[in-house]
Amino acid sequence: MAEHLSVGEFRILAHPLAGSRGAVRFSLTPWRPLVGLHAALSALGAQAGVPGGKPTSTFRPHLGVAYNNAERPAAPVVDVVSQLRSLPPVALDVSSVDLVKLRRQERTYRWETIRTLPLRPTGLASAAEGAAPGAQ
């Protein structure tokens, strides 16, 4: 069933880091291809009877770099990460999707890759060619 995923490969940009008391993450743009991929995978999951998941309408694309599982104030994290906010965005080519079995053990996430699905080729140039200046 998953081999019939009709989503094509795409390029996104990872924008400068943002920090909070619970995580350090990159914002990703544009959202449209990521939201489309989420919707397609959610539909396949529903057809296959996969439990759980959140609706695409609540999906907020981001790339988590670090998660904090202890109580702490946000200010120190935000201050350290803010020193990196002047860096240019980095182009990322998305050409496959890993389907994973995700488990949460107390405050820690563990996953196992079940299958990797290639996305339909669209002839993307390399990420370095489409990267923002200085992002290579």
N, CA, C and O of each residue as an XYZ file, in Angstrom:
544
protein
N       0.827     -1.191      0.000
C       0.000      0.000      0.000
C       0.873      1.258      0.000
O       0.612      2.190     -0.761
N       1.913      1.291      0.852
C       2.757      2.481      0.956
C       3.545      2.743     -0.316
O       3.926      3.884     -0.580
N       3.792      1.718     -1.101
C       4.540      1.926     -2.340
C       3.747      2.749     -3.350
O       4.292      3.144     -4.380
N       2.490      3.011     -3.079
C       1.658      3.802     -3.975
C       1.594      5.271     -3.556
O       0.721      6.011     -4.010
N       2.498      5.683     -2.710
C       2.562      7.078     -2.297
C       2.874      7.927     -3.526
O       3.892      7.709     -4.182
N       2.023      8.877     -3.839
C       2.175      9.643     -5.081
C       2.832     11.004     -4.862
O       2.743     11.879     -5.723
N       3.478     11.186     -3.740
C       4.114     12.466     -3.436
C       5.497     12.503     -4.072
O       6.241     11.525     -4.012
N       5.836     13.638     -4.682
C       7.145     13.795     -5.289
C       8.150     14.393     -4.329
O       7.786     15.029     -3.339
N       9.425     14.181     -4.636
C      10.479     14.765     -3.817
C      10.384     16.286     -3.886
O       9.842     16.841     -4.842
N      10.917     16.952     -2.862
C      10.816     18.408     -2.792
C      11.967     18.981     -1.982
O      12.698     18.257     -1.305
N      12.108     20.293     -2.067
C      13.146     21.020     -1.329
C      12.476     21.923     -0.306
O      11.463     22.563     -0.588
N      13.057     21.962      0.885
C      12.596     22.866      1.930
C      13.804     23.628      2.469
O      14.949     23.289      2.168
N      13.540     24.652      3.260
C      14.598     25.416      3.909
C      14.478     25.269      5.413
O      13.388     25.370      5.977
N      15.618     25.028      6.057
C      15.691     25.018      7.519
C      16.204     26.393      7.940
O      17.314     26.794      7.590
N      15.384     27.092      8.685
C      15.707     28.457      9.100
C      16.396     28.450     10.454
O      16.373     27.442     11.160
N      17.004     29.558     10.816
C      17.801     29.600     12.043
C      17.090     29.004     13.251
O      15.866     29.038     13.375
N      17.912     28.461     14.128
C      17.418     27.783     15.325
C      16.536     28.671     16.183
O      16.716     29.887     16.246
N      15.590     28.041     16.833
C      14.757     28.682     17.843
C      14.820     27.800     19.084
O      14.930     26.578     18.977
N      14.753     28.405     20.233
C      14.814     27.647     21.475
C      13.635     27.938     22.367
O      13.024     29.005     22.294
N      13.325     26.976     23.210
C      12.275     27.123     24.219
C      12.711     26.303     25.435
O      13.790     25.710     25.423
N      11.897     26.265     26.465
C      12.295     25.477     27.641
C      12.308     23.985     27.347
O      12.954     23.219     28.063
N      11.601     23.563     26.300
C      11.493     22.140     26.026
C      12.245     21.633     24.814
O      12.391     20.422     24.650
N      12.739     22.546     23.936
C      13.345     22.051     22.705
C      14.170     23.121     22.009
O      14.062     24.315     22.288
N      14.997     22.640     21.093
C      15.708     23.490     20.140
C      15.303     22.947     18.772
O      15.379     21.741     18.536
N      14.876     23.829     17.873
C      14.343     23.372     16.597
C      14.632     24.365     15.490
O      14.915     25.538     15.733
N      14.553     23.862     14.260
C      14.581     24.698     13.078
C      13.148     24.839     12.594
O      12.380     23.878     12.649
N      12.782     26.009     12.126
C      11.527     26.183     11.412
C      11.777     25.757      9.966
O      12.872     25.958      9.441
N      10.787     25.181      9.332
C      10.913     24.706      7.957
C       9.929     25.439      7.063
O       8.783     25.672      7.450
N      10.378     25.805      5.860
C       9.499     26.415      4.865
C       9.905     25.895      3.492
O      11.056     25.497      3.312
N       9.016     25.885      2.539
C       7.589     26.163      2.690
C       6.882     24.975      3.341
O       7.360     23.842      3.287
N       5.755     25.255      3.946
C       4.993     24.201      4.617
C       4.233     23.318      3.648
O       4.016     22.141      3.933
N       3.828     23.853      2.520
C       2.914     23.141      1.605
C       3.352     21.710      1.286
O       2.532     20.803      1.428
N       4.604     21.450      0.861
C       4.954     20.061      0.533
C       4.975     19.160      1.768
O       4.666     17.973      1.674
N       5.334     19.711      2.910
C       5.352     18.912      4.140
C       3.940     18.572      4.598
O       3.677     17.456      5.046
N       3.043     19.527      4.486
C       1.641     19.289      4.849
C       1.032     18.266      3.891
O       0.284     17.385      4.316
N       1.351     18.381      2.599
C       0.854     17.407      1.624
C       1.366     16.001      1.907
O       0.619     15.029      1.791
N       2.635     15.894      2.277
C       3.212     14.593      2.625
C       2.539     14.028      3.875
O       2.220     12.840      3.926
N       2.322     14.872      4.879
C       1.645     14.430      6.102
C       0.252     13.902      5.783
O      -0.150     12.848      6.278
N      -0.483     14.640      4.952
C      -1.847     14.222      4.588
C      -1.831     12.883      3.850
O      -2.654     12.011      4.126
N      -0.897     12.721      2.916
C      -0.818     11.463      2.157
C      -0.466     10.294      3.067
O      -1.057      9.220      2.958
N       0.493     10.498      3.963
C       0.876      9.424      4.881
C      -0.242      9.117      5.876
O      -0.461      7.958      6.229
N      -0.944     10.146      6.324
C      -2.074      9.931      7.246
C      -3.171      9.117      6.579
O      -3.749      8.225      7.200
N      -3.461      9.417      5.319
C      -4.491      8.670      4.586
C      -4.087      7.210      4.424
O      -4.908      6.312      4.610
N      -2.810      6.971      4.075
C      -2.340      5.588      3.952
C      -2.405      4.867      5.294
O      -2.788      3.699      5.360
N      -2.031      5.563      6.357
C      -2.088      4.964      7.691
C      -3.505      4.587      8.075
O      -3.737      3.515      8.633
N      -4.450      5.459      7.782
C      -5.853      5.171      8.092
C      -6.343      3.962      7.294
O      -7.052      3.111      7.831
N      -5.966      3.883      6.006
C      -6.360      2.737      5.166
C      -5.772      1.430      5.702
O      -6.399      0.374      5.614
N      -4.568      1.516      6.254
C      -3.887      0.318      6.758
C      -4.282     -0.005      8.198
O      -3.862     -1.028      8.738
N      -5.090      0.861      8.826
C      -5.519      0.619     10.200
C      -4.477      0.960     11.244
O      -4.506      0.419     12.349
N      -3.554      1.852     10.910
C      -2.528      2.266     11.878
C      -3.194      3.161     12.917
O      -3.830      4.151     12.555
N      -3.061      2.834     14.198
C      -3.699      3.642     15.242
C      -2.930      4.931     15.519
O      -1.745      5.044     15.204
N      -3.624      5.893     16.110
C      -2.969      7.117     16.559
C      -2.785      8.126     15.455
O      -3.413      8.055     14.398
N      -1.913      9.059     15.726
C      -1.655     10.127     14.773
C      -2.540     11.320     15.041
O      -3.601     11.207     15.654
N      -2.086     12.462     14.573
C      -2.839     13.702     14.731
C      -3.306     14.170     13.362
O      -2.674     13.854     12.354
N      -4.395     14.912     13.310
C      -4.884     15.393     12.019
C      -3.891     16.358     11.376
O      -3.176     17.084     12.066
N      -3.859     16.354     10.055
C      -2.965     17.237      9.315
C      -3.221     18.703      9.660
O      -2.295     19.513      9.616
N      -4.444     19.052      9.998
C      -4.770     20.450     10.328
C      -4.006     20.949     11.552
O      -3.871     22.159     11.734
N      -3.508     20.054     12.386
C      -2.741     20.469     13.568
C      -1.230     20.306     13.383
O      -0.459     20.609     14.294
N      -0.805     19.832     12.215
C       0.607     19.586     11.930
C       1.356     20.911     11.764
O       0.938     21.760     10.975
N       2.449     21.096     12.494
C       3.288     22.286     12.411
C       4.704     21.844     12.063
O       5.449     21.419     12.946
N       5.092     21.937     10.784
C       6.400     21.445     10.363
C       7.564     22.111     11.108
O       7.622     23.336     11.220
N       8.466     21.306     11.604
C       9.689     21.774     12.249
C      10.688     20.623     12.255
O      10.326     19.476     11.993
N      11.921     20.929     12.548
C      12.970     19.927     12.638
C      13.575     20.038     14.023
O      14.347     20.955     14.305
N      13.217     19.090     14.894
C      13.738     19.093     16.254
C      15.207     18.694     16.268
O      15.604     17.729     15.615
N      16.002     19.435     17.007
C      17.426     19.160     17.126
C      17.736     18.581     18.501
O      18.553     17.670     18.634
N      17.075     19.120     19.517
C      17.296     18.647     20.884
C      16.023     18.857     21.680
O      15.323     19.857     21.525
N      15.745     17.888     22.536
C      14.594     17.992     23.424
C      15.086     17.939     24.855
O      16.047     17.238     25.172
N      14.418     18.685     25.711
C      14.776     18.729     27.117
C      13.689     18.021     27.910
O      12.520     18.399     27.840
N      14.066     17.003     28.657
C      13.056     16.293     29.436
C      13.126     16.637     30.920
O      12.639     15.882     31.762
N      13.735     17.776     31.236
C      13.787     18.251     32.626
C      13.149     19.635     32.694
O      13.124     20.365     31.703
N      12.640     19.986     33.855
C      12.078     21.320     34.038
C      13.214     22.339     34.049
O      14.190     22.185     34.783
N      13.079     23.369     33.236
C      14.084     24.428     33.203
C      13.454     25.670     32.607
O      12.486     25.578     31.852
N      14.001     26.842     32.945
C      13.488     28.075     32.331
C      13.919     28.175     30.872
O      14.951     27.627     30.485
N      13.137     28.869     30.077
C      13.428     29.005     28.651
C      14.555     30.000     28.373
O      15.299     29.819     27.409
N      14.701     31.034     29.184
C      15.632     32.128     28.887
C      17.058     31.676     28.560
O      17.609     32.146     27.566
N      17.684     30.790     29.339
C      19.059     30.399     28.997
C      19.158     29.691     27.645
O      20.129     29.890     26.914
N      18.180     28.880     27.311
C      18.191     28.175     26.029
C      18.004     29.175     24.893
O      18.733     29.133     23.902
N      17.045     30.062     25.030
C      16.765     31.071     24.012
C      17.991     31.970     23.812
O      18.326     32.309     22.677
N      18.655     32.354     24.892
C      19.839     33.217     24.792
C      20.965     32.546     24.015
O      21.571     33.180     23.151
N      21.258     31.292     24.299
C      22.337     30.586     23.611
C      22.004     30.407     22.134
O      22.846     30.649     21.270
N      20.787     29.986     21.851
C      20.372     29.739     20.470
C      20.306     31.041     19.674
O      20.552     31.033     18.468
N      19.983     32.147     20.317
C      19.855     33.420     19.595
C      21.164     33.840     18.942
O      21.145     34.598     17.972
N      22.287     33.375     19.442
C      23.582     33.699     18.848
C      23.730     33.106     17.448
O      24.580     33.552     16.678
N      22.923     32.118     17.116
C      22.997     31.443     15.812
C      21.931     31.909     14.829
O      21.890     31.437     13.692
N      21.071     32.824     15.251
C      19.919     33.202     14.424
C      20.282     34.023     13.190
O      19.450     34.180     12.296
N      21.492     34.544     13.121
C      21.873     35.336     11.952
C      22.380     34.468     10.798
O      22.629     34.976      9.704
N      22.530     33.175     11.034
C      22.975     32.280      9.968
C      21.896     32.162      8.897
O      20.708     32.209      9.217
N      22.285     32.011      7.635
C      21.288     31.886      6.569
C      20.590     30.527      6.618
O      21.118     29.583      7.206
N      19.416     30.421      6.009
C      18.725     29.130      5.947
C      19.529     28.131      5.122
O      20.354     28.511      4.290
N      19.275     26.856      5.365
C      19.950     25.779      4.646
C      18.907     24.991      3.867
O      17.859     24.634      4.407
N      19.196     24.719      2.591
C      18.289     23.947      1.744
C      18.434     22.459      2.053
O      19.542     21.948      2.212
N      17.293     21.776      2.136
C      17.253     20.334      2.384
C      16.396     19.686      1.312
O      15.260     20.101      1.087
N      16.933     18.675      0.651
C      16.154     17.930     -0.331
C      15.521     16.731      0.359
O      16.206     15.960      1.031
N      14.223     16.579      0.194
C      13.485     15.468      0.786
C      13.143     14.509     -0.345
O      12.316     14.814     -1.204
N      13.792     13.339     -0.336
C      13.598     12.389     -1.428
C      13.101     11.025     -0.949
O      12.846     10.132     -1.757
N      12.966     10.869      0.368
C      12.427      9.618      0.901
C      11.818      9.886      2.277
O      12.047     10.930      2.888
N      11.044      8.922      2.739
C      10.384      9.002      4.033
C      10.664      7.710      4.787
O      10.508      6.621      4.234
N      11.074      7.824      6.036
C      11.228      6.644      6.891
C       9.932      6.430      7.659
O       9.459      7.330      8.352
N       9.359      5.235      7.534
C       8.207      4.853      8.344
C       8.767      4.207      9.605
O       9.543      3.255      9.529
N       8.373      4.724     10.759
C       8.967      4.260     12.005
C       7.904      3.782     12.984
O       6.749      4.205     12.942
N       8.328      2.901     13.853
C       7.517      2.501     14.997
C       8.033      3.336     16.158
O       9.175      3.173     16.587
N       7.195      4.229     16.664
C       7.589      5.181     17.694
C       7.019      4.761     19.039
O       5.841      4.425     19.156
N       7.871      4.787     20.043
C       7.462      4.492     21.413
C       7.959      5.600     22.322
O       9.036      6.156     22.109
N       7.185      5.908     23.314
C       7.627      6.859     24.333
C       7.791      6.093     25.625
O       6.856      5.463     26.119
N       9.001      6.157     26.166
C       9.306      5.510     27.443
C       9.569      6.613     28.455
O      10.627      7.243     28.444
N       8.600      6.838     29.325
C       8.613      7.961     30.263
C       8.748      9.249     29.467
O       7.803      9.635     28.779
N       9.888      9.930     29.536
C      10.051     11.202     28.829
C      11.020     11.081     27.658
O      11.565     12.083     27.195
N      11.234      9.866     27.182
C      12.185      9.620     26.099
C      11.486      8.934     24.930
O      10.689      8.017     25.129
N      11.784      9.377     23.720
C      11.242      8.742     22.520
C      12.244      7.726     21.993
O      13.449      7.976     21.977
N      11.738      6.591     21.565
C      12.535      5.542     20.921
C      11.809      5.161     19.636
O      10.579      5.117     19.604
N      12.562      4.887     18.585
C      11.925      4.490     17.332
C      12.766      3.458     16.618
O      13.972      3.323     16.827
N      12.059      2.733     15.757
C      12.669      1.702     14.925
C      12.170      1.942     13.505
O      10.964      2.025     13.271
N      13.101      2.053     12.558
C      12.702      2.249     11.165
C      12.175      0.929     10.613
O      12.879     -0.081     10.615
N      10.942      0.948     10.145
C      10.289     -0.234      9.591
C      10.529     -0.325      8.085
O      10.764     -1.403      7.538
N      10.462      0.845      7.425
C      10.603      0.860      5.972
C      10.950      2.266      5.503
O      10.507      3.247      6.099
N      11.730      2.367      4.454
C      12.037      3.647      3.828
C      11.356      3.680      2.466
O      11.523      2.774      1.649
N      10.589      4.735      2.237
C       9.870      4.904      0.972
C      10.501      6.022      0.165
O      10.608      7.147      0.652
N      10.922      5.734     -1.066
C      11.403      6.823     -1.916
C      10.210      7.649     -2.388
O       9.136      7.107     -2.650
N      10.403      8.953     -2.493
C       9.372      9.810     -3.072
C       9.567      9.836     -4.582
O      10.668      9.586     -5.072
N       8.517     10.132     -5.309
C       8.557     10.153     -6.768
C       9.597     11.177     -7.225
O       9.538     12.332     -6.804
N      10.545     10.783     -8.075
C      11.571     11.728     -8.542
C      10.958     12.903     -9.297
O      10.031     12.735    -10.091
N      11.492     14.092     -9.035
C      11.020     15.300     -9.725
C      12.167     16.051    -10.379
O      11.952     17.111    -10.966
N      13.375     15.525    -10.290
C      14.520     16.181    -10.916
C      15.085     17.323    -10.106
O      15.567     18.303    -10.675
N      15.037     17.221     -8.792
C      15.613     18.266     -7.950
C      17.100     18.407     -8.210
O      17.796     17.420     -8.445
N      17.581     19.640     -8.168
C      19.033     19.867     -8.179
C      19.547     19.515     -6.793
O      18.752     19.335     -5.869
N      20.826     19.416     -6.635
C      21.376     19.087     -5.318
C      21.072     20.213     -4.341
O      20.873     21.358     -4.746
N      21.038     19.888     -3.064
C      20.756     20.886     -2.032
C      21.780     22.006     -2.069
O      21.434     23.165     -1.840
N      23.029     21.684     -2.351
C      24.066     22.702     -2.384
C      23.794     23.730     -3.478
O      24.065     24.915     -3.284
N      23.266     23.305     -4.618
C      22.980     24.224     -5.712
C      21.864     25.189     -5.366
O      21.869     26.334     -5.817
N      20.892     24.732     -4.556
C      19.748     25.575     -4.230
C      19.847     26.214     -2.868
O      18.905     26.874     -2.430
N      20.968     26.037     -2.181
C      21.115     26.558     -0.820
C      21.265     28.070     -0.835
O      21.707     28.664     -1.818
N      20.888     28.667      0.269
C      21.103     30.100      0.426
C      22.605     30.371      0.446
O      23.375     29.494      0.840
N      23.039     31.554      0.034
C      24.471     31.855      0.019
C      25.106     31.578      1.385
O      24.568     31.974      2.420
N      26.235     30.908      1.377
C      26.952     30.598      2.613
C      26.416     29.406      3.366
O      26.905     29.110      4.456
N      25.427     28.706      2.829
C      24.790     27.606      3.554
C      25.387     26.252      3.234
O      24.897     25.241      3.735
N      26.445     26.194      2.404
C      26.979     24.888      2.021
C      27.866     24.308      3.056
O      28.391     23.210      2.874
